[in-house]
Amino acid sequence: MRTNHDDCRDGCFGYHMTRRIFLGRALAGAAGLCLADSLAIRSWAATPAAKMTGQAKSVIQIWMWGGPAHLDTFDPKPEAGNDYCGPYKKPIETNVKGIRICEQLPELAKQADKYAIIRSMTHGNNAHEIATYMVQTGRPAGERLVYPCVGAVVSFFKGYQAGYRGQLPPYVVLTEPQGRASEGGFLGAKYKPFATGGDPAKTPFEVEGIVAPGITDAQQRQRREWLDQLNTLRRAAPNTPAMKALARSEDEAYDMILGGDAKLFDLSTEKDELRERYGKNTFGQSCLVARRLVEQGVPYITINYPGWDTHKNHFQTMRTKLPELDKGMATLLQDLADRGLLESTVVWWSGEFGRTPKIQWEAPYNGGRGHWGNAFSAVLAGGGFKGGRVVGSSDARGETVKERPTSPADLIASIYDRLGIGSDARLPLPDGATVPATSSTAGLLKEII
């Protein structure tokens, strides 16, 4: 529980909270729970739950925060010359004949039969926030409504109202959210992601709200007893709807802290060999956590992988980032396949845009790449998507789309289709009206479905 320093001093739960403050917040929390439940029931009633069937049960979104260079990952252009490909002049063949990717991705080259590359993504916007909103929601920016991101939509259709029973929320972000582009939009705060915080490469992985730094389970139990002793209001009115709601919320919270969910984030239970294969860095271990979340039935997991906004010293940065990406993503695909989970799990790799095909060698960029929304790449694997395929193409320099333009909305609609969220699915607005869950106009990616 977080408090303002004006209200507390060091002590219980990391702070000391007065009885007046505690009781006031308890009442406010209980009232908020009841209001949230009421609003949730009304909003769901506006769009009755349809029986949704789809091959995919979960999505792992690998979000390349900042925008990865398509020429240096899944759409190499060695023939374009040094001003475009830089030092990456020798793309490697994959295990699928005719598909080449950057030579810095040798492990992913062995897994190409498991994924499809879309080389014709486009939206034409070069601003981070706007492009992120467009790719995360499949909607153009600047409309009256703020639309929910894909994770929130999946949480709406595949979460608690659809039978999900996990203690963890149905939409989890590793490890930090991106602001409005990764939130619930007009669906409301109920569909915001649970962001773990912390660093899964550290032991312990201190998940915010679940794994407290330096606190043992015994200490957590003792602190719960202290709070129960302070909570005279609940003892005075235990059967009121507000107190029942608060008790239920507290029980669920402690189940997360002291139950199996806390252990879910304890990667020390995994074999060290597997952890090494993923890469003992934040991204690699986030991929491992994502696999564990899928095993627990969490419908949507986003791995936010920052560091790809490489205006300066791009290739120096790629010497670290590309091997991390290669190990983590390739091991994730193989691990999911080995456990029989890949066919029911969509893995979606993308950023908000690509990067300028022509390298900016001049100072102060020193070999940097800028933002590029005209043409970029995305990767889809699992969940019923056909691997070993390439959809569309960019031109000889990777500057424009040459064949099969693909919008974010088309890609998102294809993911929804794999999850059983049909083209007729609708989302409820606060005023009781509804809107389509997708704005795709070109249609699904039939080449890989």
C-alpha positions as CSV (number, residue, x, y, z in Angstrom):
1,M,0.0,0.0,0.0
2,R,1.4,3.4,-1.0
3,T,0.9,6.5,1.0
4,N,2.0,10.1,0.9
5,H,4.8,11.0,3.2
6,D,2.5,13.7,4.7
7,D,0.3,11.0,6.0
8,C,2.8,8.5,7.4
9,R,6.2,7.8,8.9
10,D,8.5,4.8,8.7
11,G,7.0,1.8,10.3
12,C,4.4,-0.9,9.5
13,F,4.2,-1.8,5.7
14,G,7.3,0.5,5.3
15,Y,5.3,3.3,6.8
16,H,3.2,4.1,9.9
17,M,-0.5,4.8,9.1
18,T,-2.8,6.3,11.7
19,R,-6.1,4.6,12.5
20,R,-7.9,7.7,11.1
21,I,-6.1,7.5,7.8
22,F,-6.5,3.7,7.5
23,L,-10.3,3.7,8.3
24,G,-10.9,6.6,5.9
25,R,-9.1,4.9,3.1
26,A,-10.8,1.6,3.9
27,L,-14.2,3.2,3.5
28,A,-13.2,5.0,0.3
29,G,-11.7,1.7,-1.0
30,A,-14.8,-0.3,-0.2
31,A,-17.1,2.3,-1.8
32,G,-14.9,2.4,-4.9
33,L,-15.0,-1.4,-5.2
34,C,-18.8,-1.4,-5.1
35,L,-19.0,1.4,-7.7
36,A,-16.5,-0.4,-9.9
37,D,-18.5,-3.6,-9.7
38,S,-21.7,-1.8,-10.5
39,L,-20.1,0.0,-13.5
40,A,-18.5,-3.2,-14.7
41,I,-21.9,-5.0,-14.7
42,R,-23.6,-2.2,-16.6
43,S,-20.8,-2.0,-19.2
44,W,-20.8,-5.7,-19.8
45,A,-24.6,-5.8,-20.0
46,A,-24.2,-3.4,-23.0
47,T,-22.3,-6.1,-24.9
48,P,-23.5,-9.6,-23.9
49,A,-20.6,-12.1,-23.9
50,A,-20.7,-14.2,-27.0
51,K,-19.3,-17.7,-27.0
52,M,-15.9,-17.1,-28.5
53,T,-13.8,-19.9,-29.9
54,G,-10.3,-19.5,-31.3
55,Q,-7.1,-21.5,-31.5
56,A,-5.2,-19.0,-29.4
57,K,-5.7,-18.6,-25.7
58,S,-3.0,-16.1,-24.9
59,V,-0.9,-13.4,-26.5
60,I,2.7,-12.5,-25.7
61,Q,3.4,-9.1,-27.2
62,I,7.1,-8.2,-27.5
63,W,7.1,-4.5,-27.7
64,M,10.3,-3.0,-29.1
65,W,9.9,0.3,-27.3
66,G,11.4,3.1,-29.4
67,G,11.1,1.5,-32.8
68,P,13.5,-1.2,-34.1
69,A,15.3,-0.9,-37.5
70,H,13.7,-3.2,-40.0
71,L,16.8,-3.3,-42.1
72,D,18.8,-4.5,-39.1
73,T,16.4,-7.2,-38.0
74,F,13.9,-8.9,-40.3
75,D,14.1,-7.0,-43.6
76,P,17.9,-6.8,-44.5
77,K,18.9,-4.9,-47.6
78,P,22.6,-5.7,-48.3
79,E,22.3,-4.8,-51.9
80,A,21.3,-1.2,-51.0
81,G,24.9,-0.4,-50.0
82,N,26.8,0.8,-47.0
83,D,24.7,3.9,-46.5
84,Y,21.7,1.7,-45.8
85,C,22.9,-1.6,-44.4
86,G,26.0,-0.3,-42.6
87,P,28.1,-3.1,-41.1
88,Y,25.3,-5.7,-41.5
89,K,26.1,-6.7,-45.1
90,K,25.8,-10.5,-44.8
91,P,22.2,-11.6,-43.9
92,I,21.9,-15.2,-43.0
93,E,19.7,-17.9,-44.4
94,T,17.1,-19.2,-42.0
95,N,15.8,-22.8,-41.7
96,V,13.2,-21.8,-44.3
97,K,14.6,-21.6,-47.8
98,G,14.5,-18.1,-49.3
99,I,14.0,-16.2,-46.0
100,R,17.0,-14.2,-44.8
101,I,17.3,-12.1,-41.7
102,C,20.1,-10.1,-40.0
103,E,23.3,-12.0,-39.3
104,Q,23.0,-10.8,-35.7
105,L,20.0,-13.1,-35.2
106,P,21.4,-16.6,-35.7
107,E,19.2,-18.3,-33.1
108,L,16.0,-16.8,-34.6
109,A,17.2,-17.9,-38.0
110,K,16.9,-21.5,-36.7
111,Q,13.2,-20.8,-35.7
112,A,11.9,-19.2,-38.9
113,D,9.5,-22.1,-39.5
114,K,7.7,-21.0,-36.4
115,Y,7.0,-17.4,-37.4
116,A,5.8,-15.2,-40.2
117,I,7.4,-11.9,-41.1
118,I,5.2,-9.0,-42.2
119,R,7.6,-6.7,-44.2
120,S,5.0,-4.3,-45.4
121,M,3.7,-2.6,-42.2
122,T,2.9,1.0,-42.7
123,H,1.1,4.0,-41.1
124,G,3.2,6.9,-42.1
125,N,3.6,8.6,-38.8
126,N,7.0,9.3,-37.2
127,A,6.0,10.6,-33.8
128,H,6.6,8.1,-30.9
129,E,3.4,8.7,-29.0
130,I,1.1,8.9,-32.0
131,A,2.7,5.9,-33.7
132,T,2.5,3.9,-30.5
133,Y,-1.1,4.7,-30.1
134,M,-1.8,3.6,-33.7
135,V,0.0,0.3,-33.4
136,Q,-1.2,-0.5,-29.9
137,T,-4.9,0.3,-30.7
138,G,-5.2,-0.1,-34.5
139,R,-6.9,3.4,-34.6
140,P,-5.8,6.7,-36.1
141,A,-4.8,9.3,-33.6
142,G,-6.8,12.5,-33.0
143,E,-10.3,11.0,-32.8
144,R,-12.8,12.1,-30.1
145,L,-12.5,8.7,-28.4
146,V,-9.4,7.3,-26.7
147,Y,-9.5,3.7,-27.7
148,P,-8.3,0.8,-25.6
149,C,-5.1,-1.0,-26.5
150,V,-5.1,-4.6,-27.7
151,G,-4.3,-5.9,-24.2
152,A,-7.3,-4.2,-22.8
153,V,-9.6,-5.4,-25.5
154,V,-8.4,-9.0,-25.0
155,S,-8.9,-8.5,-21.3
156,F,-12.4,-7.4,-21.9
157,F,-13.3,-10.4,-24.2
158,K,-11.1,-13.1,-22.6
159,G,-10.9,-12.0,-19.0
160,Y,-13.1,-12.5,-15.9
161,Q,-16.5,-12.1,-17.7
162,A,-15.4,-14.8,-20.2
163,G,-14.4,-17.3,-17.5
164,Y,-10.9,-16.4,-16.6
165,R,-10.3,-17.3,-12.9
166,G,-6.7,-16.4,-12.3
167,Q,-5.7,-14.2,-9.3
168,L,-3.4,-12.2,-11.5
169,P,-5.2,-9.7,-13.7
170,P,-5.8,-10.9,-17.3
171,Y,-3.5,-8.2,-18.7
172,V,0.1,-8.1,-17.4
173,V,2.9,-5.8,-18.4
174,L,6.6,-6.7,-17.9
175,T,7.8,-4.4,-16.4
176,E,6.6,-0.8,-16.9
177,P,3.6,0.5,-18.9
178,Q,3.7,3.1,-21.7
179,G,1.0,5.5,-20.6
180,R,-2.3,5.9,-22.4
181,A,-1.2,3.7,-25.4
182,S,-1.1,0.6,-23.2
183,E,-4.2,1.3,-21.1
184,G,-8.0,0.8,-21.1
185,G,-9.1,3.9,-23.0
186,F,-12.9,4.4,-22.9
187,L,-13.3,0.9,-21.3
188,G,-12.0,2.4,-18.1
189,A,-9.4,1.8,-15.4
190,K,-10.6,-1.8,-14.8
191,Y,-8.9,-2.8,-18.1
192,K,-5.5,-1.1,-17.4
193,P,-2.6,-3.6,-17.2
194,F,-1.0,-4.9,-14.0
195,A,2.6,-3.6,-14.4
196,T,5.0,-5.7,-12.4
197,G,7.8,-3.1,-12.0
198,G,11.0,-4.6,-10.7
199,D,13.6,-6.5,-12.7
200,P,13.2,-10.3,-13.4
201,A,17.0,-10.6,-13.9
202,K,17.4,-9.8,-10.2
203,T,16.8,-12.2,-7.3
204,P,14.3,-11.8,-6.0
205,F,12.2,-10.3,-8.7
206,E,10.4,-7.6,-6.7
207,V,7.0,-7.4,-8.2
208,E,5.2,-4.3,-7.1
209,G,2.3,-5.1,-4.8
210,I,3.2,-8.8,-4.6
211,V,6.9,-9.3,-3.7
212,A,8.0,-6.6,-1.2
213,P,11.7,-5.9,-1.0
214,G,13.3,-7.4,2.1
215,I,10.0,-8.7,3.5
216,T,9.5,-12.4,4.4
217,D,6.2,-14.2,4.2
218,A,6.2,-14.4,8.0
219,Q,6.5,-10.7,8.2
220,Q,3.7,-10.2,5.7
221,R,1.4,-12.5,7.7
222,Q,2.2,-10.6,10.9
223,R,1.5,-7.3,9.2
224,R,-1.8,-8.6,8.0
225,E,-2.7,-9.5,11.6
226,W,-1.8,-6.0,12.8
227,L,-4.1,-4.5,10.1
228,D,-6.9,-6.9,11.2
229,Q,-6.5,-5.7,14.8
230,L,-6.8,-2.1,13.6
231,N,-9.8,-2.7,11.5
232,T,-12.6,-2.1,14.1
233,L,-15.0,-0.9,11.4
234,R,-15.1,-4.2,9.6
235,R,-15.7,-6.0,12.9
236,A,-18.5,-3.6,13.7
237,A,-20.3,-4.1,10.3
238,P,-18.9,-7.3,8.8
239,N,-22.0,-8.2,6.7
240,T,-22.5,-4.9,4.8
241,P,-21.9,-5.1,1.1
242,A,-19.1,-2.6,1.3
243,M,-17.2,-4.5,4.0
244,K,-17.8,-7.8,2.2
245,A,-16.3,-6.3,-1.0
246,L,-13.3,-5.0,0.9
247,A,-12.7,-8.3,2.7
248,R,-12.9,-10.1,-0.7
249,S,-10.4,-7.7,-2.2
250,E,-8.0,-8.0,0.7
251,D,-8.2,-11.8,0.7
252,E,-7.4,-11.9,-3.0
253,A,-4.5,-9.4,-2.5
254,Y,-3.0,-11.6,0.2
255,D,-3.5,-14.7,-2.0
256,M,-1.3,-13.0,-4.6
257,I,1.3,-12.0,-2.0
258,L,1.5,-15.2,0.0
259,G,0.1,-17.8,-2.5
260,G,1.1,-19.3,-5.8
261,D,1.2,-16.0,-7.7
262,A,4.2,-14.8,-5.7
263,K,6.0,-18.1,-6.5
264,L,5.1,-17.6,-10.2
265,F,7.6,-14.8,-10.3
266,D,10.3,-16.7,-8.5
267,L,12.6,-17.7,-11.4
268,S,15.0,-19.5,-9.1
269,T,12.8,-22.6,-9.5
270,E,13.8,-22.8,-13.2
271,K,16.9,-24.7,-14.3
272,D,19.9,-22.5,-14.6
273,E,20.6,-23.9,-18.0
274,L,17.2,-22.7,-19.3
275,R,17.7,-19.3,-17.7
276,E,21.1,-19.0,-19.5
277,R,19.4,-19.9,-22.8
278,Y,16.9,-17.1,-22.4
279,G,19.7,-14.7,-21.4
280,K,20.3,-13.5,-17.9
281,N,19.3,-10.0,-18.7
282,T,16.0,-8.1,-18.1
283,F,14.6,-9.0,-21.6
284,G,15.5,-12.6,-21.5
285,Q,14.2,-13.2,-18.1
286,S,11.0,-11.3,-19.0
287,C,10.5,-13.8,-21.8
288,L,10.8,-16.6,-19.3
289,V,8.3,-14.9,-16.9
290,A,5.9,-14.5,-19.9
291,R,6.0,-18.2,-20.6
292,R,5.2,-18.9,-16.9
293,L,2.3,-16.5,-17.1
294,V,1.0,-18.3,-20.2
295,E,1.1,-21.6,-18.3
296,Q,-1.1,-20.0,-15.7
297,G,-3.6,-19.0,-18.3
298,V,-3.0,-15.2,-18.4
299,P,-4.6,-14.0,-21.6
300,Y,-2.4,-11.1,-22.5
301,I,1.2,-10.3,-21.6
302,T,3.3,-7.4,-22.9
303,I,7.1,-7.4,-22.6
304,N,8.1,-3.8,-22.9
305,Y,11.7,-3.9,-24.2
306,P,13.1,-0.3,-24.2
307,G,16.3,1.0,-25.8
308,W,15.5,0.9,-29.5
309,D,15.2,4.7,-30.2
310,T,18.7,4.8,-31.6
311,H,19.2,8.3,-33.1
312,K,22.9,8.2,-32.2
313,N,25.5,5.4,-32.2
314,H,22.9,3.0,-33.5
315,F,25.3,0.1,-34.4
316,Q,27.1,0.3,-31.1
317,T,23.8,-0.2,-29.4
318,M,22.8,-3.0,-31.7
319,R,25.9,-5.0,-30.7
320,T,24.2,-5.5,-27.3
321,K,20.5,-5.3,-28.2
322,L,20.4,-7.8,-31.1
323,P,22.0,-10.7,-29.3
324,E,19.7,-10.1,-26.3
325,L,16.7,-10.2,-28.6
326,D,18.0,-13.2,-30.5
327,K,18.5,-15.4,-27.4
328,G,15.4,-14.3,-25.6
329,M,12.8,-14.5,-28.4
330,A,14.2,-17.7,-30.0
331,T,14.3,-19.5,-26.7
332,L,10.8,-18.3,-25.9
333,L,9.5,-19.8,-29.2
334,Q,11.3,-23.1,-28.7
335,D,10.3,-23.3,-25.0
336,L,6.6,-22.7,-25.9
337,A,6.8,-25.3,-28.6
338,D,8.4,-27.9,-26.4
339,R,5.7,-27.4,-23.8
340,G,2.9,-27.7,-26.3
341,L,1.9,-24.0,-25.8
342,L,2.9,-22.4,-29.0
343,E,-0.2,-23.5,-30.9
344,S,-2.4,-21.7,-28.3
345,T,-0.1,-18.7,-27.8
346,V,0.3,-15.8,-30.3
347,V,3.7,-14.1,-30.1
348,W,3.7,-10.7,-31.6
349,W,6.9,-8.8,-32.2
350,S,6.8,-5.1,-33.2
351,G,7.5,-1.5,-32.3
352,E,5.7,1.7,-33.1
353,F,7.6,2.1,-36.4
354,G,10.9,1.2,-38.1
355,R,13.9,3.4,-38.5
356,T,15.3,5.5,-41.3
357,P,16.7,3.2,-44.0
358,K,19.4,5.7,-44.8
359,I,22.0,5.9,-42.0
360,Q,22.8,9.3,-40.6
361,W,26.5,9.1,-40.5
362,E,27.1,12.8,-39.8
363,A,27.6,14.3,-36.3
364,P,26.0,14.4,-33.8
365,Y,24.3,11.1,-34.9
366,N,27.5,9.2,-35.7
367,G,25.7,6.4,-37.5
368,G,22.2,6.8,-36.2
369,R,18.8,6.0,-37.6
370,G,15.7,8.2,-37.2
371,H,12.0,7.4,-37.0
372,W,10.3,5.7,-40.0
373,G,6.6,4.9,-40.2
374,N,6.4,4.5,-44.0
375,A,7.6,0.9,-44.0
376,F,8.6,-1.4,-41.1
377,S,8.3,-5.0,-40.0
378,A,6.3,-7.1,-37.6
379,V,6.5,-10.8,-36.7
380,L,3.7,-13.2,-35.7
381,A,4.1,-16.7,-34.4
382,G,1.9,-19.3,-32.8
383,G,-1.8,-19.3,-32.1
384,G,-2.6,-20.7,-35.5
385,F,-0.5,-18.4,-37.6
386,K,1.5,-20.2,-40.2
387,G,5.2,-20.0,-39.8
388,G,7.9,-19.9,-42.5
389,R,6.1,-17.2,-44.5
390,V,6.8,-13.6,-45.5
391,V,3.9,-11.2,-46.1
392,G,4.4,-8.2,-48.3
393,S,7.7,-6.5,-49.1
394,S,9.4,-3.1,-49.0
395,D,11.3,-1.6,-51.8
396,A,15.0,-2.1,-52.6
397,R,16.1,0.3,-49.9
398,G,13.3,-0.4,-47.3
399,E,11.9,3.1,-47.7
400,T,8.4,2.4,-48.9
401,V,6.0,-0.6,-49.1
402,K,6.3,-2.3,-52.4
403,E,3.7,-5.1,-52.0
404,R,0.7,-5.8,-49.8
405,P,0.5,-2.7,-47.5
406,T,-0.5,-3.8,-44.0
407,S,-1.9,-1.5,-41.4
408,P,-1.8,-2.0,-37.6
409,A,-5.5,-2.5,-37.7
410,D,-5.2,-5.4,-40.2
411,L,-2.6,-7.1,-38.0
412,I,-4.6,-6.6,-34.9
413,A,-7.8,-7.9,-36.5
414,S,-5.8,-11.0,-37.5
415,I,-4.7,-11.5,-33.9
416,Y,-8.3,-11.1,-32.7
417,D,-9.4,-13.7,-35.2
418,R,-6.9,-16.2,-33.8
419,L,-8.4,-15.5,-30.3
420,G,-11.9,-16.0,-31.5
421,I,-12.8,-12.3,-31.3
422,G,-14.7,-12.0,-34.6
423,S,-15.1,-9.0,-36.9
424,D,-18.6,-8.4,-35.5
425,A,-17.3,-8.0,-31.9
426,R,-18.2,-4.6,-30.4
427,L,-17.0,-2.6,-27.4
428,P,-19.3,-0.6,-25.1
429,L,-18.9,3.1,-24.8
430,P,-19.6,4.9,-21.5
431,D,-22.9,6.4,-22.9
432,G,-24.2,2.9,-23.7
433,A,-23.5,2.9,-27.4
434,T,-21.1,0.4,-28.9
435,V,-18.2,0.5,-31.5
436,P,-16.5,-2.2,-33.5
437,A,-13.6,-3.8,-31.8
438,T,-11.4,-3.3,-34.9
439,S,-11.2,-0.7,-37.6
440,S,-9.6,-3.0,-40.2
441,T,-10.6,-2.3,-43.7
442,A,-8.2,-4.4,-45.8
443,G,-9.1,-7.5,-43.9
444,L,-7.2,-10.4,-42.3
445,L,-3.7,-11.6,-43.1
446,K,-5.1,-14.6,-45.0
447,E,-1.6,-15.5,-46.2
448,I,-0.7,-16.8,-42.7
449,I,-4.1,-17.8,-41.3
